[in-house]
Amino acid sequence: MREYPAILDESAALRTIIRTMGGPSQEVISIGGILRGSLPGFRTLDLGSGAGRNSIFLAGIGSRVTAVDASAAHIGAMARLAQGARLDIEAVCGRVEQFQLLHQYDLVLCHGILHFLDRSTALSTVSKLKVNTAQGGIHLITIAKFDSSDDIPRSFVEQGHPNTLTANNLLRAYEDWSCVAHERYVKRDHHPGGGYHLHPIDKLAFQRPGGEHRTLLGEAHLLNDDDRKEVQTFLSTDELILTSKDAALEELGPPDLSFTYNARGQQLSFQGISGQGYELSLLFWSKYAAYFENGLLVGFSTYRSDRFHTFRLSGSEGLG
Ligand SMILES: C[S@@+](CC[C@H](N)C(=O)[O-])C[C@H]1O[C@@H](n2cnc3c(N)ncnc32)[C@H](O)[C@@H]1O
């Protein structure tokens, strides 16, 4: 087994496990940046916001954010942080099924929430959200549920959220909108309170037709489908211990694709710790993606789809 430079003490060990959902998601950073440029003061609804890693980023770039979560602890923590940082976030503690939609939103986030609802509730929630979305508005949806048609073990498909919606249900529900991105991957995770586990992830982005100068393009990057054994070994569970981007590059050589996202100012990070600035890098070796948060390896995924999307506005080369 290779030697890794970290795990020095208890507090360092806490930071060395595989972890996800630290700062804002990559698609939120890029699409938020685009909307800030084209629609200052755009209105966001963050459903099932958790402690607000995405809401805090979006409010920080000038969005008027409403965040809803059933957890009083999450909502309280976000409200305190927002107040201290003077961010415009309406933080609502409640269930998404009962939340009254009072505005037309430009951006709706459903990150890791719809699969907690049964299928019919999730789909009726989606219908309401669509009606309350401005022309050209965007929905970013991440669910953790694979279709049974996937070639992964049945027990894995069925574990967790058996009665909820699938990506195919969502694709049908949004047939009258544009699907501008759909990625599918298996994410390794190990956060406090749970052992090592896998998340089957579908990440989708839809755009409502209409609206001027706001057509959003997803740029697809085809990834090779090589059997990269050395990458698999490097990223395999028990060996994935805190390491730096430089060390990973030294071990594996240059990645096939590399994307870096920066969020300035106060951001949430792992376990709700807030700090100044957040840099997320995704490095792809064929279909294996490693995530680096502020230069440290924090997780990895195996992509099942052959695309990774970046975003820009049509006719505005270079934005986003
Ligand atoms: C996987 S976390 C995702 C949090 C956040 N969206 C993120 O990406 O970091 C799911 C969140 O949904 C909330 N939640 C689950 N069921 C809910 C419901 N029916 N209504 C409101 N919030 C709910 C939980 O409290 C939790 O914060």
The ligand as an SDF file (V2000), in Angstrom:
LIG
                    3D

 27 29  0  0  0  0  0  0  0  0999 V2000
  -29.0090   15.2650    0.8580 C   0  0  0  0  0  0  0  0  0  0  0  0
  -29.4110   16.7080    1.7490 S   0  0  0  0  0  0  0  0  0  0  0  0
  -29.1360   17.9360    0.5080 C   0  0  0  0  0  0  0  0  0  0  0  0
  -28.9150   19.2880    1.0670 C   0  0  0  0  0  0  0  0  0  0  0  0
  -28.5470   20.3730    0.0640 C   0  0  0  0  0  0  0  0  0  0  0  0
  -29.5070   20.5110   -1.0080 N   0  0  0  0  0  0  0  0  0  0  0  0
  -27.1690   20.1550   -0.5050 C   0  0  0  0  0  0  0  0  0  0  0  0
  -27.0750   19.8940   -1.7000 O   0  0  0  0  0  0  0  0  0  0  0  0
  -26.2000   20.2620    0.2310 O   0  0  0  0  0  0  0  0  0  0  0  0
  -31.1660   16.5860    1.8400 C   0  0  0  0  0  0  0  0  0  0  0  0
  -31.8580   17.6850    2.6160 C   0  0  0  0  0  0  0  0  0  0  0  0
  -33.2490   17.5710    2.3870 O   0  0  0  0  0  0  0  0  0  0  0  0
  -33.9260   17.8590    3.5900 C   0  0  0  0  0  0  0  0  0  0  0  0
  -35.2480   17.2110    3.4710 N   0  0  0  0  0  0  0  0  0  0  0  0
  -35.5320   15.9030    3.3180 C   0  0  0  0  0  0  0  0  0  0  0  0
  -36.8460   15.7240    3.1500 N   0  0  0  0  0  0  0  0  0  0  0  0
  -37.4110   16.9570    3.1760 C   0  0  0  0  0  0  0  0  0  0  0  0
  -38.7460   17.4390    3.0210 C   0  0  0  0  0  0  0  0  0  0  0  0
  -39.7730   16.6180    2.7950 N   0  0  0  0  0  0  0  0  0  0  0  0
  -38.9560   18.7780    3.0790 N   0  0  0  0  0  0  0  0  0  0  0  0
  -37.9290   19.6230    3.2970 C   0  0  0  0  0  0  0  0  0  0  0  0
  -36.6450   19.2230    3.4420 N   0  0  0  0  0  0  0  0  0  0  0  0
  -36.3920   17.9000    3.3850 C   0  0  0  0  0  0  0  0  0  0  0  0
  -33.0220   17.3380    4.6850 C   0  0  0  0  0  0  0  0  0  0  0  0
  -33.2570   18.0240    5.9080 O   0  0  0  0  0  0  0  0  0  0  0  0
  -31.6480   17.6330    4.0990 C   0  0  0  0  0  0  0  0  0  0  0  0
  -31.1560   18.8820    4.5260 O   0  0  0  0  0  0  0  0  0  0  0  0
  1  2  1  0
  2  3  1  0
  2 10  1  0
  3  4  1  0
  4  5  1  0
  5  6  1  0
  5  7  1  0
  7  8  2  0
  7  9  1  0
 10 11  1  0
 11 12  1  0
 11 26  1  0
 12 13  1  0
 13 14  1  0
 13 24  1  0
 14 15  1  0
 14 23  1  0
 15 16  2  0
 16 17  1  0
 17 18  1  0
 17 23  2  0
 18 19  1  0
 18 20  2  0
 20 21  1  0
 21 22  2  0
 22 23  1  0
 24 25  1  0
 24 26  1  0
 26 27  1  0
M  CHG  2   2   1   9  -1
M  END
$$$$
